[in-house]
């Protein structure tokens, strides 16, 4: 699916590029990005992180895993512009959407692998995202202005558009203008673009993983 670790790597780069000079140098010293081949994970990874999962981060002699935990940890423990909202209403929506992210991804993956038309659960999940993107009018993102929520969802909303369009002959953003605008705005952010794989490469890998040889909505 989405490139492993792209969510927290985007946050790290954003902190580095948009923080002060001192902040950028400090962050670069503290975060060393190590690429991992998911099909051939090195033995040392299990030694330092028994769960043997990526992404993971070693900081201050402890290991942190899971993308959502990582972006929250980086936002709280490193200098730079905070991407968690101060507004109580936005905080509430942020918590709701971050908690919902696994449900959204599961609904979409189930629909992608199922035979026949796109499932009602996937349609409902997409509609929830579309409505959530209209809650605030001070910007094109989930909370109006760019936040952790956008980092958590962007790789999947973006990726699912490619996968569903090519595998199910179904564009998840059709008739959902807020999602269309969100993807366009995200793709215009340089640090997000730097974390993305070629979409056609990801599509080929996903088709291979799912055993799909051709596009079909059968």
C-alpha positions as CSV (number, residue, x, y, z in Angstrom):
1,X,0.0,0.0,0.0
2,X,1.4,3.4,0.9
3,X,5.1,3.7,1.2
4,X,6.0,2.5,4.7
5,X,7.0,5.3,7.1
6,X,6.1,8.1,4.7
7,X,3.8,9.7,7.3
8,X,6.4,10.3,10.0
9,X,9.2,10.9,7.5
10,X,7.2,13.7,6.0
11,X,6.7,15.2,9.4
12,X,10.4,15.0,10.1
13,X,11.3,16.7,6.9
14,X,8.7,19.4,7.4
15,X,10.1,20.1,10.8
16,X,13.6,20.3,9.3
17,X,12.7,22.6,6.4
18,X,10.2,24.9,8.1
19,X,11.8,25.2,11.5
20,X,14.6,27.6,12.5
21,X,18.2,27.0,11.4
22,X,19.1,25.6,14.8
23,X,16.0,23.4,14.8
24,X,16.8,22.0,11.3
25,X,20.4,21.1,12.3
26,X,19.3,19.6,15.6
27,X,16.6,17.5,13.9
28,X,18.9,16.2,11.3
29,X,21.4,15.1,14.0
30,X,18.7,13.3,15.9
31,X,16.9,11.5,13.1
32,X,18.8,9.1,10.9
33,X,16.5,7.5,8.3
34,X,17.4,3.9,7.6
35,X,15.6,2.2,4.6
36,X,14.3,-1.3,5.3
37,X,13.6,-4.0,2.7
38,X,10.2,-5.3,4.0
39,X,10.8,-8.6,2.2
40,X,14.2,-9.1,3.8
41,X,14.3,-7.3,7.1
42,X,17.7,-7.3,8.7
43,X,18.4,-9.4,11.8
44,X,19.4,-6.3,13.8
45,X,15.9,-4.8,13.5
46,X,14.3,-7.6,15.6
47,X,17.1,-7.3,18.1
48,X,16.4,-3.6,18.8
49,X,12.7,-3.8,18.2
50,X,11.2,-7.3,18.9
51,X,8.0,-6.4,17.0
52,X,10.1,-6.3,13.9
53,X,7.8,-3.7,12.4
54,X,8.4,-0.6,10.3
55,X,8.3,2.3,10.7
56,X,9.9,2.6,14.1
57,X,12.0,5.2,15.8
58,X,14.8,4.9,18.3
59,X,15.0,8.0,20.5
60,X,16.3,8.6,24.0
61,X,17.0,4.9,24.4
62,X,13.5,3.7,23.6
63,X,11.7,2.4,20.6
64,X,8.5,3.8,19.2
65,X,6.5,2.1,16.5
66,X,3.2,2.5,14.6
67,X,2.9,5.5,12.3
68,X,0.2,7.3,14.4
69,X,2.3,7.0,17.5
70,X,5.4,8.2,15.7
71,X,3.9,11.3,14.3
72,X,2.4,12.2,17.7
73,X,5.8,11.5,19.4
74,X,7.8,13.6,16.9
75,X,5.3,16.5,17.1
76,X,5.6,16.5,20.9
77,X,9.3,15.8,21.4
78,X,11.1,17.7,18.7
79,X,11.4,21.4,18.1
80,X,9.6,23.0,15.2
81,X,6.1,24.1,14.1
82,X,3.5,22.2,16.0
83,X,0.9,20.3,13.9
84,X,-1.6,19.6,16.6
85,X,-4.4,22.2,16.9
86,X,-5.0,24.4,19.9
87,X,-8.7,25.0,19.1
88,X,-10.8,22.6,21.2
89,X,-13.2,21.9,18.3
90,X,-10.4,21.1,16.0
91,X,-8.7,19.0,18.7
92,X,-11.9,17.0,19.0
93,X,-12.1,16.3,15.2
94,X,-8.4,15.5,15.1
95,X,-8.8,12.8,17.8
96,X,-11.9,11.4,16.1
97,X,-10.2,11.2,12.7
98,X,-6.9,9.7,14.0
99,X,-8.9,7.1,15.9
100,X,-10.9,6.4,12.7
101,X,-7.9,6.0,10.4
102,X,-7.6,2.2,10.9
103,X,-11.3,1.7,10.2
104,X,-11.1,3.7,7.0
105,X,-8.0,1.8,5.8
106,X,-9.6,-1.6,6.6
107,X,-12.8,-0.7,4.8
108,X,-11.0,0.4,1.7
109,X,-8.7,-2.6,1.7
110,X,-11.6,-5.0,2.1
111,X,-13.4,-3.3,-0.8
112,X,-10.2,-3.4,-2.9
113,X,-9.8,-7.2,-2.5
114,X,-13.5,-8.1,-2.7
115,X,-15.1,-9.2,-5.9
116,X,-17.8,-7.1,-7.5
117,X,-18.8,-3.5,-6.9
118,X,-17.2,-1.3,-4.3
119,X,-18.7,-2.2,-0.9
120,X,-21.2,0.0,1.0
121,X,-18.7,0.2,3.9
122,X,-16.1,1.7,1.6
123,X,-18.6,4.2,0.2
124,X,-19.6,5.2,3.7
125,X,-15.9,5.6,4.7
126,X,-15.2,7.8,1.7
127,X,-18.3,9.9,2.4
128,X,-17.1,10.4,6.0
129,X,-13.8,11.7,4.7
130,X,-15.5,14.0,2.2
131,X,-17.7,15.4,4.9
132,X,-14.8,15.8,7.4
133,X,-12.9,17.8,4.9
134,X,-15.7,20.4,4.9
135,X,-15.8,21.0,8.6
136,X,-13.6,24.1,8.6
137,X,-13.4,26.7,5.9
138,X,-10.0,28.3,6.8
139,X,-8.1,26.0,4.5
140,X,-8.3,22.9,2.3
141,X,-7.2,20.4,4.9
142,X,-9.1,18.3,7.5
143,X,-8.7,20.9,10.2
144,X,-8.6,23.8,7.8
145,X,-4.9,24.3,8.2
146,X,-2.3,21.6,7.7
147,X,-2.1,19.2,10.7
148,X,-1.1,15.7,11.8
149,X,-4.5,14.4,10.5
150,X,-3.4,15.3,6.9
151,X,-0.1,13.5,7.4
152,X,-1.9,10.4,8.7
153,X,-4.5,10.2,5.8
154,X,-2.7,11.7,2.7
155,X,-0.7,8.6,1.7
156,X,-3.8,6.4,1.9
157,X,-6.4,8.8,0.3
158,X,-3.9,9.5,-2.5
159,X,-2.9,5.8,-2.9
160,X,-6.4,4.4,-2.8
161,X,-7.4,6.7,-5.7
162,X,-4.7,5.1,-7.8
163,X,-5.4,1.6,-6.7
164,X,-9.2,1.8,-7.1
165,X,-9.1,3.6,-10.4
166,X,-6.8,1.0,-11.9
167,X,-8.0,-2.2,-10.2
168,X,-11.7,-1.6,-9.7
169,X,-12.4,0.9,-12.4
170,X,-13.7,3.2,-9.7
171,X,-12.4,6.7,-8.8
172,X,-13.0,7.3,-5.1
173,X,-12.8,11.1,-5.6
174,X,-15.5,11.2,-8.3
175,X,-18.3,13.4,-6.9
176,X,-16.2,14.2,-3.9
177,X,-14.7,17.7,-4.6
178,X,-13.2,18.1,-1.1
179,X,-11.1,15.0,-1.6
180,X,-10.0,16.1,-5.0
181,X,-8.9,19.4,-3.6
182,X,-7.2,17.7,-0.7
183,X,-5.1,15.4,-2.9
184,X,-4.2,18.4,-5.2
185,X,-3.1,20.5,-2.2
186,X,-1.0,17.6,-0.7
187,X,0.7,16.9,-4.0
188,X,1.7,20.5,-4.1
189,X,3.7,20.2,-0.8
190,X,7.3,19.5,-1.6
191,X,8.1,17.5,1.5
192,X,5.1,15.2,0.8
193,X,6.2,14.6,-2.8
194,X,9.7,13.6,-1.5
195,X,8.2,10.7,0.5
196,X,6.2,9.2,-2.3
197,X,7.1,6.2,-4.5
198,X,6.2,6.2,-8.2
199,X,2.4,5.4,-8.1
200,X,2.8,3.0,-11.0
201,X,5.4,1.0,-9.1
202,X,3.1,0.9,-6.0
203,X,0.2,-0.2,-8.3
204,X,2.3,-3.0,-9.8
205,X,3.3,-4.2,-6.3
206,X,-0.3,-4.0,-5.0
207,X,-1.6,-5.9,-8.0
208,X,1.0,-8.6,-7.5
209,X,0.2,-8.8,-3.8
210,X,-3.5,-9.1,-4.5
211,X,-3.1,-11.5,-7.4
212,X,-4.7,-9.0,-9.8
213,X,-3.6,-9.4,-13.5
214,X,-6.0,-6.8,-15.1
215,X,-8.3,-4.0,-14.1
216,X,-11.8,-5.3,-13.5
217,X,-15.0,-4.4,-11.7
218,X,-16.4,-7.9,-12.1
